[in-house]
Amino acid sequence: MTAAGESPVPTTTGPLDEVHRAQSARLLDHLVVHGPATRSELATATGLGRGTIAGLTSRLLDAGVLRPGGTAASGDGRAAPLALTAADRVLVTAMLTPDDAIATVATLGGDEIARFVEPLIPVDGDAADPLELLAIVLTRAAARAQRGNHPVADLTVLVDGAVVGRPAVVVADARLGSEPVDVLGALRILAPALAELEPGLALPITLLPSASAAASAEHAELPGIDELLYIAGDDAVTAAAISGGRPLTGAHGLAATFAHLPVVPGGARCTCGQLGCLATVAAPELVLERAGLTEFAAAHGRTAALAELVERVAAADDRARWSWLDAAHWIGRALQLVVPTLDPSAVIVGGYWGVLLGDVDAAFRANRPTIGGGALEAIPTLAPARLGPGAVFAGARRQARERLVAEPSLLAG
């Protein structure tokens, strides 16, 4: 029967209304993450009434989205487990990190099957075009999916810059430059396998800011918090916001553009053309240069250099400490501008900024309002990221899964 407050699922084959689409997404998401389940198990896991589950599963079986996953021991077909018809499909996700081009293959539930890596700076020889290396690892990931007979359901390419326009281009990317770059167009040329793969995808290739992906993953770790700001400074100065539980993109894809806030009066000219952007004082390569770690980064990679910076700051090395405290001052100043505008419940700080969070928090609190008995001075909470560098891939896969389950026909056999 249908639970109180629930409307029966239409028995027609027409489109579901908004409420039933959301219920369908909850049901499919459970099957994606946990595998086959009976109708009774789905009702318990989703909190939906048995009548609603019966109606939804009936429609999804008729549409080819679900299939019987086995036979019930009792012989009652209604007690038999149900499985996703598209359970063998995979997610391909690729990005440029500070040191590598990486592409991964993962199950719909987010479990990684394979990872392909190309260093941006080879041990011998000159550095290659980052997009050429990204095309190489994407080609390998597509071939791995094909060898395993796993159709690709979603392909996501992560970037550090903002994603704007239609068709989407990348702007203000620390690695690719400030001017618009047609990343997907370039990859289609550099990776012919991508052009062959694309027509079979359930959705168009997604171009996604890496900070948005990391914010989604961190948000999933914080139940009850639906207003969140995420900032980090390892790959570049990046940020993303979650509003109402969903990624905030803005009218032009520029929401939470943190790197190019002009916070330094009369500061240096940024590559974007403005004066005094946060990127001109807090970009990782600049912090490392001021700390005397440029050669270390060239020899060992940026990730290792940032770890060395953290160690030197902890050891009270004067040069490292001065470099970092200057950056932390301006990060705090930027937060003083952004936090009152977005009013997040929490600010999650990723990468090495999160390790050195105390200095960022102190800089931020240095100019907070004291009205309301100090209540405003104490908010929001600033906390280090929980998931580490894996958050970007986890968040991208999570967003891919949400796109797929939101439209059941995308998972039909």
Disulfide bonds with the S-S distance in Angstrom:
none
